[in-house]
Amino acid sequence: MQSYAYHPNFGAVLPYQIEQLPDDPDTQVAVTVRRLIDNAHRDMANPWVQAAARQSLQLGQNPRLSPARQAINGVWAHIDQSMKFQQDEDQARMLQVVDARLPDVIEVVIRPADMARLIQSRGVGHEDCDGFTGYGACLLAALGVPVSLCVVSADTEVPDDYSHIYVVAYADGQRVPLDFSHGDYIGWECPNTGRLREWPLFSNYNLCDAVLPVALAIGVFFAAQYFLR
């Protein structure tokens, strides 16, 4: 059920909702990734996203590079300039509402359209790795660049669990990792402990039809019990 509360990062009263996911970590990741993909599909033609995509393309202009490489460089520059990393549980606690479920919220997803509007109006957006990934993937898709969402097991303390997510673009026949939240440069890819899976943004994908995660929706936020760093 949708409710409303003030959030200082947005400087406004926003709709939010809390949902629940089953306990299996792989199912939690799969449903979270599906939400990111669905959000990108819904928002890539949104006027706020289109405006951010055009701005990104201007940042990446270089006649010596292919259109795809210019788009990648521009989206990287745009996100680097306009997004800051914030742990989701911290962002959830900032929601100014009395709700006993908030301490259990550790995953927050903001729709790309809401992130684009937030950046345009306030100059900065706050998210963690899934938010950086969802926004970057949507902008690149809006610019015609094929992308996947890549999840990996990156935490040595839980080596069998997926724990990080980032974008992989396919440009000029090359696979280009884009870790917008943690990468120091285009092409950097975090080490993993043996598990890696990619979900193309546009393809048939089979994910569990499950109950959705404990989620905080702001704009349309989505939060899960499983934490992708």
N, C-alpha and C positions, 0 to 999 in steps of 0.2 A: 504494500500500500504506500502510495506516495505521500510524503509529508514535506514541510517547509521549515527552514531554519537559516539563520545568518551565518555566513562563513567569511572571516576576514580576508582570506586570500582573494576572494571575489568581490568583497566590499558590497555584498548584496544578500538578500534573502533568496534562497535557492531551493528547488525541489530535491528531495533525496528519498531513497528507498533502501531498505535492508532486506537482503535475500539470503538463502542458505544453500550450501553445497554439501554433497556427501563427503565421507571421510577419506576415501581413496585419493591419494595425492595425484596420480596420473589423470584421474577423471576431473579433479579440480583444475588442473592445468589445461586439459582439453577444453573444458567449458569456458574457462577464462579466455583462452585463445580464440575460441569461436565468438565470444562477445566482442573482442577486439576486431576480428575480421568483419563481423556484421556491422559494427560501428563505422568502419572504414567504407564499407559498401554504401551505407546510408548517407555518409557525410561528404564523400569526395566531390559531389556536385554542389554542395552547399556554398552559398556566396562568400561566407567568411573563409572557408577552406580554399576556395578558388582565389580569393584575394591574397591569402598567405602563400599560395603556390606561385602566383605571379611575382610576388615580392621575392620569393626564394629564387625564382629563375633569373631575376635581375641581379641578385647577389652572385649567381654562378656564371654570369655571362663570360664566355671566352670563345672567340671564333675558332680557336685551334682545337677545341674539344667537340666531341659529338653532343647532340642534344641531351642524350641520357646522362653523360658525364657532367654536363653543365647543370642539369637538374639535381644530380646527386651532390655536387659541390655546393649548390645554392641552398638546398634543404639542410645540409650539414651546417652551413654558416648561420642560417636562420634559427635553427634550434639552439646552436651554441650561444647565440646572442640573446635569446628570448626565453629560455627555460632553465629552471634551477631544480636540483634534485632535492626531494623531501620524502622522508619515509612515510608510507601511507598511514601507519598507525598514528603518527604525529598529526597528519592532516585531518584524520578522522576526529581526533580529540579537540581540534579547533572548531568543530561544528558546534555552534552555541545553542544546544538543546539538551534537555534532560532526557536521556534515553539509556536504559540499563544495558542495551546491546552494544553501545559504542566501544567499550573496552575490548570486545571480541573482534572488532573490525581491524584487519591488518592488510587488506588489499583494496585499493581505490583506483578506479578507472574513470577518466573524464573523456567524454566523446570528443573526437577531433574538432567538430564544429564549435563546441563550447571552449576548447583550448584556444582555437584561433581567435575567437571573439574576446576571450580573456586577455590574450597577448595584445590584441589591438587596443583594448580599452585601458589596460593597466600596465602594459609594457613588459610583463613577465608572467609566466605560468609555472606552477609547482607540481611536480609529479615524481614517480619513481620509474623503474626501468620499463614497466609495461605501458605507462603513460607516454614516455618518450617514444617507445616503439610504435604504439598505435597512431600517434600523431604523425611521426615521420613516414610511416608506411602509407597513411592516407594522402599526405602531400605528394609523395612520389607517384602513387597511383593516379592522382589527379593530373600529374604531368606526364603520364603515359609510360612510366618506368615499371617493368615487372618486378614484383617484390614478394618475398616470403617472410613469415614470422618464424624465427628460429629460437627454440628452447633448448637449453643445455643443462647438464648437471655440473655446476661450477663450485659447489660448496663441499670441501673435503670432509666436513663433519657429517654430511648426509650424501655420500657419493652416488647413491642410487636414485636420488630424487632430482627432478628438474628444479633449478633454483635461479635461473637467469633467462632473460628473453631479449632479443635484439632483432634488427632488420637485416635481411640479406637481399641486395638488389642484383639484378641480372642485366648488365649493360655491355653492349658490343661483344657478346659472347663470353663475358667473364662474370664470375661470381664475386660480388663485392660486399663483404660484411660491413655493416653500419651500426655500431654500438653507440647510439646517440647518448646514452646515459653514462657510460663508463669508458668509452674509447677515447684515446688521445688523438687519433687520426683516422681518416677514412681507410678502411681495409683491416683495422685491428680487430682481432677476434679473441675472446677470452679463452684460456685453457679450460678444458672440461675433463671430468673424471670418467668418461666413457659413454655418455648418452647425449645424443644430439638428434633433434627432429625439426624438420621444416614444414610449415603449412603455407603453401602458395596462397596469395591473397585472392586469386581468381582460379579456382579449380574445384572439382568435386572433392569434398572432404567429409569423412565419416567421424563424427564426434558423438559422444553419448548424449542422449536426451535425458538429462538428469536435473535434479533440483539445483537451482543456482546458488552460488556461494553466499556466505554471510557478506553482504555487500553494502557499501555506502554509495548512494548515487547522488552526486551533486552536479547539476546540469543534467547529465545522466551519469552519475558515478556508479562504478561497479566494484565491489570489494569481495575478496575471497578469503577463506580460511588458510589457503596455501599461499606462501609469500614468495613471489618472484623478485629477487633483488636486482 
